[in-house]
């Protein structure tokens, strides 16, 4: 009799525990919950390819069919829309002094064409804008917003930006509207605040000016917002480990950490700007892990940092892009965001306007950066002239669009279209989803927009067309991507 009572009690306890677990919302990692997989039915394909007239051109409309077990001889992209990763912030480029001055010299109709090309649905839907605090290499001269020696910043004045830069930023922001992400980066503090007494050629911010320089950022933000431009955030310093012939300033990892922790972060809070986002590093992928470890491992510094920014110029010595470093930071500090803040094709020449490998560099970087956790991607100058400038230290480079001011013409490079394969279709707040390829001959990344539409970008860097499939659950479509081509597959 006692045994029967004990058994009943034991069973009641088991039932009670099981019911409690269900009601608590606790995830049981040993049980896979039922997932209602959405059925994707159709796809529209947009293609850009070398040696063709295809430029973000609709090339196919397809219907998904039942799939069988794929073969090892087949090339395919596998997508699992239920496995979501980082949220998409956006894509854009920098409005520098150079870009704004070139824009101002175009005729009104060309200005309108240019703005629509980047910032409208007719174009490629940029929503991120970066600009420079004080002058940078892509300015016609060095300048600051204060008089020499003004540590109190009483003379702070952004009038120099009101001539060209602010009017263009406003025009772009008006087209972007609510999705605008506008941030700014300093290349150098005023010369008197630095160890070398020069805005150029590196040098360091002198400790006695740490608070003055920190307040400088807040002055900039408030001045721009007074002009009606909401500032999303700032980066702490452009390329803090590069002594350049143009505006530059050096911070070791410890120096950047301590400036953020003890000066910039607290002063931003004191000035009522704690909601603004601060991005650290803003330099190449090669040293990004070290910088992240030093800053993000310090809780008092990390609390002020939204995330870490990076460039792609670690390849300037001929090496390969260090995408694994981006992945390492993402895995090590999953609560911090990754933002690509600058990249361009160097060594400008008019003969290479249409050089296809320049565009493929963009495609390869964007696919891999996004697949390794990057939330947003910012190109360098949105517009340069027919000489790759203006630039006050002759550091000329490419932009996705150039203006030949001698002819009042806009020149669209392949890079413009490659970037557009991402920015035109992937919407802010989209989520990246699980995507893999069966061969290294094609690369792919996929995002899911809020309306559940999937945007899969597929790139072929080889010299031959490639037949491939996209497989989602038990459905597939069959596609072909041209040689040296890129496709956006819009899956509905």
LUMRO-722856 format. One line per field, with one value per residue (C-alpha): residue number from 1; x, y, z. Coordinates in steps of 0.02 Angstrom, whole numbers, m for minus. Layout:
residues N
seq <- [NUM,...]
xx <- [X,...]
yy <- [Y,...]
zz <- [Z,...]
end
This chain:
residues 492
seq <- [1,2,3,4,5,6,7,8,9,10,11,12,13,14,15,16,17,18,19,20,21,22,23,24,25,26,27,28,29,30,31,32,33,34,35,36,37,38,39,40,41,42,43,44,45,46,47,48,49,50,51,52,53,54,55,56,57,58,59,60,61,62,63,64,65,66,67,68,69,70,71,72,73,74,75,76,77,78,79,80,81,82,83,84,85,86,87,88,89,90,91,92,93,94,95,96,97,98,99,100,101,102,103,104,105,106,107,108,109,110,111,112,113,114,115,116,117,118,119,120,121,122,123,124,125,126,127,128,129,130,131,132,133,134,135,136,137,138,139,140,141,142,143,144,145,146,147,148,149,150,151,152,153,154,155,156,157,158,159,160,161,162,163,164,165,166,167,168,169,170,171,172,173,174,175,176,177,178,179,180,181,182,183,184,185,186,187,188,189,190,191,192,193,194,195,196,197,198,199,200,201,202,203,204,205,206,207,208,209,210,211,212,213,214,215,216,217,218,219,220,221,222,223,224,225,226,227,228,229,230,231,232,233,234,235,236,237,238,239,240,241,242,243,244,245,246,247,248,249,250,251,252,253,254,255,256,257,258,259,260,261,262,263,264,265,266,267,268,269,270,271,272,273,274,275,276,277,278,279,280,281,282,283,284,285,286,287,288,289,290,291,292,293,294,295,296,297,298,299,300,301,302,303,304,305,306,307,308,309,310,311,312,313,314,315,316,317,318,319,320,321,322,323,324,325,326,327,328,329,330,331,332,333,334,335,336,337,338,339,340,341,342,343,344,345,346,347,348,349,350,351,352,353,354,355,356,357,358,359,360,361,362,363,364,365,366,367,368,369,370,371,372,373,374,375,376,377,378,379,380,381,382,383,384,385,386,387,388,389,390,391,392,393,394,395,396,397,398,399,400,401,402,403,404,405,406,407,408,409,410,411,412,413,414,415,416,417,418,419,420,421,422,423,424,425,426,427,428,429,430,431,432,433,434,435,436,437,438,439,440,441,442,443,444,445,446,447,448,449,450,451,452,453,454,455,456,457,458,459,460,461,462,463,464,465,466,467,468,469,470,471,472,473,474,475,476,477,478,479,480,481,482,483,484,485,486,487,488,489,490,491,492]
xx <- [0,141,229,73,59,241,221,69,162,313,202,115,283,340,180,191,373,336,188,293,429,303,228,395,448,616,694,731,887,854,688,671,514,395,439,314,424,360,344,437,360,438,598,650,831,931,1101,1258,1397,1558,1558,1369,1243,1170,1174,1055,943,796,849,729,571,568,450,510,489,508,689,776,935,1068,1217,1400,1421,1295,1328,1200,1161,1070,964,880,768,727,908,929,1083,1125,1003,1047,1085,1112,1234,1301,1453,1547,1500,1670,1720,1781,1615,1516,1625,1616,1427,1411,1495,1370,1220,1052,990,1149,1137,961,1017,1159,1050,921,1058,1111,965,802,706,755,935,1019,938,1086,1037,1206,1306,1478,1566,1727,1749,1881,1972,2032,2136,1982,1971,2048,2144,2168,2044,1964,1809,1901,2034,2210,2235,2050,2044,1873,1801,1717,1754,1677,1596,1549,1527,1657,1541,1389,1458,1460,1452,1297,1187,1228,1203,1033,980,1030,949,786,779,828,703,672,805,948,1106,1222,1389,1551,1736,1885,2050,2145,2120,2180,2370,2397,2319,2445,2620,2688,2594,2532,2364,2460,2586,2520,2565,2462,2328,2412,2334,2303,2181,2084,1932,1935,1943,1805,1693,1736,1634,1484,1499,1501,1347,1247,1297,1244,1081,1046,1056,919,1032,1007,1176,1170,1346,1532,1689,1824,1967,1994,2138,2219,2371,2419,2543,2486,2548,2371,2270,2302,2320,2387,2307,2370,2233,2259,2255,2093,2016,2063,2010,1841,1821,1882,1844,1738,1606,1577,1577,1452,1341,1366,1318,1156,1216,1224,1103,1229,1328,1517,1616,1797,1946,1888,2041,2090,2039,2217,2224,2038,2043,2177,2086,1921,2003,2081,1927,1782,1862,1861,1682,1696,1758,1646,1486,1514,1549,1408,1531,1688,1720,1843,1920,1989,2162,2256,2269,2379,2536,2462,2390,2217,2071,2066,1882,1917,1964,1791,1716,1827,1770,1589,1608,1708,1595,1422,1338,1448,1413,1528,1521,1623,1670,1780,1846,1895,1997,2163,2282,2160,2172,2039,2085,2020,1848,1771,1898,1791,1903,1874,1690,1725,1830,1672,1563,1685,1709,1524,1474,1610,1592,1405,1426,1545,1424,1441,1281,1318,1436,1502,1597,1720,1684,1516,1579,1748,1801,1885,2054,2002,1995,2002,2129,2251,2390,2366,2300,2181,2066,1908,1727,1575,1524,1641,1597,1690,1671,1746,1593,1463,1445,1423,1525,1453,1585,1548,1573,1415,1312,1395,1358,1182,1150,1149,1089,945,853,907,806,856,807,820,899,1040,993,1091,1168,1301,1373,1429,1578,1702,1671,1518,1493,1329,1243,1057,948,765,670,532,402,484,556,728,869,1009,1161,1266,1433,1537,1719,1765,1781,1644,1454,1397,1236,1176,1024,951,876,757,688,612,603,728,753,881,985,1136,1255,1364,1553,1613,1434,1332,1148,1017,886,725,632,447]
yy <- [0,121,83,130,296,335,297,411,550,530,537,694,778,735,803,960,993,966,1086,1214,1208,1236,1386,1464,1499,1416,1345,1160,1141,955,983,1067,1176,1162,1297,1351,1362,1490,1431,1539,1527,1646,1743,1891,1903,2063,2046,2148,2069,2114,2124,2141,2283,2209,2337,2296,2228,2110,1950,1817,1774,1600,1483,1366,1180,1027,980,813,774,887,801,834,881,1022,1200,1270,1402,1338,1461,1433,1584,1529,1550,1737,1837,2024,2163,2268,2452,2506,2551,2718,2826,2979,3157,3240,3417,3347,3262,3417,3536,3427,3412,3603,3621,3508,3580,3568,3425,3325,3361,3290,3138,3110,3123,3004,2882,2859,2904,2861,2704,2741,2724,2615,2676,2731,2773,2797,2959,2985,3153,3227,3332,3463,3437,3271,3226,3250,3434,3572,3635,3601,3685,3674,3753,3859,3993,3936,3913,3923,3786,3844,3824,3993,4026,3860,3891,3770,3906,3820,3670,3775,3822,3650,3504,3539,3585,3418,3319,3402,3357,3176,3169,3237,3090,2960,3023,2912,2781,2908,2854,3006,2997,3096,3059,3169,3151,3267,3386,3566,3577,3666,3517,3393,3336,3379,3546,3493,3424,3318,3178,3091,3159,3131,3225,3303,3246,3424,3445,3283,3370,3512,3388,3281,3433,3474,3321,3381,3555,3476,3369,3514,3630,3505,3466,3652,3644,3513,3361,3224,3149,2961,2955,2981,2879,2921,2940,2898,2774,2795,2690,2776,2919,2995,3142,3210,3243,3105,3072,2920,2828,2664,2544,2594,2779,2762,2659,2787,2937,2855,2800,2954,3097,3072,2957,3056,3224,3161,3110,3276,3369,3270,3165,2992,2926,2961,2811,2805,2692,2648,2596,2654,2574,2412,2233,2179,2253,2254,2106,2185,2351,2265,2161,2312,2425,2304,2203,2360,2375,2560,2599,2472,2547,2702,2608,2559,2457,2453,2520,2455,2488,2369,2441,2298,2233,2380,2273,2142,2028,1951,2033,1980,1933,1807,1950,2025,1856,1842,2011,1965,1801,1878,2029,1984,2133,2256,2305,2297,2438,2452,2637,2662,2581,2639,2583,2675,2730,2826,2829,2874,2719,2611,2687,2524,2404,2257,2192,2356,2311,2131,2193,2278,2125,2008,2124,2157,1974,1921,2067,2039,1850,1884,1994,2170,2273,2416,2462,2636,2673,2819,2972,2963,3078,3136,3233,3169,3173,3073,3228,3364,3315,3434,3303,3222,3060,3029,2878,2806,2837,2736,2890,3019,3186,3243,3428,3474,3393,3404,3214,3080,2921,2766,2637,2450,2474,2580,2435,2304,2405,2431,2244,2254,2430,2438,2287,2252,2366,2437,2318,2165,2012,1911,1728,1567,1549,1432,1387,1216,1283,1425,1480,1575,1683,1731,1818,1830,1950,1939,2104,2146,2091,1918,1941,1863,1955,1837,1916,1794,1835,1743,1800,1668,1689,1563,1567,1455,1355,1345,1314,1405,1281,1330,1184,1065,1191,1249,1364,1343,1493,1542,1683,1757,1763,1904,1935,1976,1941,1996,1862,1930,1782,1803]
zz <- [0,45,m119,m218,m124,m159,m344,m355,m267,m382,m537,m473,m444,m622,m698,m592,m642,m825,m818,m724,m855,m994,m905,m857,m1036,m1004,m1160,m1149,m1256,m1279,m1367,m1537,m1537,m1682,m1810,m1940,m2094,m2217,m2395,m2519,m2691,m2818,m2849,m2955,m3009,m3037,m3123,m3157,m3258,m3348,m3539,m3541,m3532,m3372,m3231,m3088,m3227,m3200,m3288,m3226,m3130,m3058,m2965,m2828,m2859,m2749,m2722,m2706,m2613,m2695,m2774,m2739,m2922,m2907,m2851,m2734,m2603,m2450,m2350,m2182,m2152,m1974,m1915,m1889,m1843,m1833,m1874,m2026,m1995,m2176,m2313,m2371,m2404,m2344,m2389,m2374,m2420,m2586,m2626,m2580,m2681,m2835,m2816,m2806,m2976,m3066,m3158,m3065,m3173,m3142,m2956,m2955,m3054,m2931,m2776,m2847,m2899,m2718,m2605,m2692,m2740,m2920,m2865,m2735,m2573,m2468,m2289,m2202,m2212,m2137,m2132,m2066,m1907,m1951,m2115,m2188,m2340,m2449,m2405,m2510,m2357,m2172,m2054,m1882,m1805,m1675,m1666,m1624,m1438,m1390,m1258,m1198,m1374,m1365,m1549,m1608,m1778,m1917,m2050,m2160,m2173,m2217,m2387,m2469,m2349,m2245,m2396,m2479,m2319,m2297,m2475,m2448,m2275,m2346,m2467,m2337,m2207,m2055,m2097,m2090,m1998,m1995,m1905,m1903,m1879,m1834,m1927,m1810,m1665,m1689,m1706,m1538,m1447,m1519,m1476,m1650,m1662,m1833,m1893,m2018,m1995,m1840,m1671,m1513,m1419,m1267,m1102,m1043,m1189,m1165,m1092,m1219,m1362,m1287,m1275,m1457,m1512,m1414,m1490,m1663,m1629,m1559,m1700,m1834,m1746,m1738,m1928,m1926,m1951,m1819,m1776,m1745,m1674,m1690,m1710,m1587,m1711,m1894,m1914,m1742,m1785,m1949,m1962,m2127,m2229,m2209,m2050,m1924,m1738,m1647,m1501,m1432,m1378,m1196,m1239,m1336,m1196,m1064,m1167,m1194,m1013,m922,m1042,m1198,m1123,m962,m1054,m1182,m1036,m947,m1107,m1122,m1268,m1190,m1322,m1460,m1519,m1498,m1616,m1573,m1680,m1854,m1933,m2021,m1989,m1948,m1771,m1735,m1615,m1507,m1500,m1456,m1320,m1236,m1242,m1225,m1085,m979,m916,m877,m1052,m1140,m1071,m1177,m1341,m1458,m1559,m1663,m1839,m1967,m2139,m2270,m2303,m2218,m2397,m2452,m2431,m2547,m2414,m2405,m2312,m2129,m2121,m1982,m1867,m1889,m1844,m1691,m1623,m1657,m1562,m1420,m1390,m1458,m1373,m1470,m1649,m1801,m1927,m2086,m2086,m2240,m2397,m2571,m2719,m2712,m2852,m2960,m3150,m3277,m3378,m3235,m3211,m3272,m3196,m3143,m3004,m2910,m2900,m2853,m2708,m2643,m2670,m2586,m2438,m2411,m2419,m2299,m2179,m2166,m2146,m2002,m1906,m1976,m1957,m2078,m2218,m2262,m2422,m2431,m2543,m2631,m2770,m2837,m2991,m3149,m3061,m2907,m2798,m2742,m2610,m2528,m2513,m2685,m2610,m2756,m2765,m2841,m2794,m2854,m2954,m3029,m3106,m3260,m3225,m3395,m3476,m3336,m3342,m3211,m3230,m3146,m3105,m3083,m2895,m2889,m2956,m2846,m2689,m2754,m2759,m2569,m2528,m2651,m2583,m2403,m2289,m2119,m1977,m2090,m2011,m2087,m2103,m2119,m2292,m2359,m2530,m2587,m2685,m2663,m2843,m2783,m2628,m2548,m2403,m2367,m2267,m2220,m2229,m2107,m2235,m2238,m2413,m2429,m2518,m2568,m2649,m2750,m2832,m2963,m2978,m3106,m3295,m3332,m3306,m3165,m3151,m2971,m2863,m2714,m2591,m2451,m2350,m2478,m2621,m2752,m2900,m3039,m3093,m3194,m3146,m3284,m3278,m3164,m3114,m2960,m2930,m2805,m2789,m2713,m2640,m2602]
end
